[in-house]
Amino acid sequence: MQRTDFGKMACSIARTLDVIGEPWSPLVLRDVWVGVTRFEQLQADLGISRKVLTERLNHLVEQGVLERRPYDRRPRYEYVLTEKGTELVDLLMVMTGWGDKWLAGEAGPPVLYRHHACGEIGNPELRCTHCGNPMHATDVDLLPGPGAAG
C-alpha cells in the first residue's frame, strides 16, 4: 500500500504533516532545539533505532528543517535548526501548551517557559497579527485563500 502524499494536498495542515507528521519528527526537533544535536545523543535520548533516526534526520534535512554540519574530521555531523525549523518549534510550543493543559495531570507540566523579554514564566498563546487579541478556533472564519483547490 502506498502512503498518501500529504505534501501535494491544498491544505497547510496536510503539508505540515508531510514534514513532521511522523511521530518521531517532533521529538527530534524538540531535542535539537534544547541542544541534543548529535546522532548518538539523539538516539540515546529518544531510545529510537539507528535506522528510524537516520530516516527522520534525512527527511528533516531534505525538507529544510534541519541542517547537517560536520563537527569532526570523520564523517560525523551535528544537526541544527534552520529558520524553517525554528518556526516549527513555535508550533511544538503550542502543542506543548495543549498537552500541559489536558494531559499533564496532577504532577503538572514537565517543562516551564521563561520569556527572555520579561523574565517571567509564561505560556505560548496564539494572537492575531493585526489586532493582538487572542486567536482561537472559535474566533475565526475560514475563507478560501489564493492557494485553495479549485
Stockholm file with secondary structure:
# STOCKHOLM 1.0

chainA/1-150         MQRTDFGKMACSIARTLDVIGEPWSPLVLRDVWVGVTRFEQLQADLGISRKVLTERLNHLVEQGVLERRPYDRRPRYEYVLTEKGTELVDLLMVMTGWGDKWLAGEAGPPVLYRHHACGEIGNPELRCTHCGNPMHATDVDLLPGPGAAG
#=GR chainA/1-150 SS CCCCCGGGSSCHHHHHHHHHCSTHHHHHHHHHHTTCCBHHHHHHHHTCCHHHHHHHHHHHHHTTSEEEEECSSSSCEEEEECHHHHHHHHHHHHHHHHHHHHHCGGGCCSCCEECTTTCCEECCCCBCTTTCCBCCGGGCCCCCCTTCCC
#=GC SS_cons         CCCCCGGGSSCHHHHHHHHHCSTHHHHHHHHHHTTCCBHHHHHHHHTCCHHHHHHHHHHHHHTTSEEEEECSSSSCEEEEECHHHHHHHHHHHHHHHHHHHHHCGGGCCSCCEECTTTCCEECCCCBCTTTCCBCCGGGCCCCCCTTCCC
//
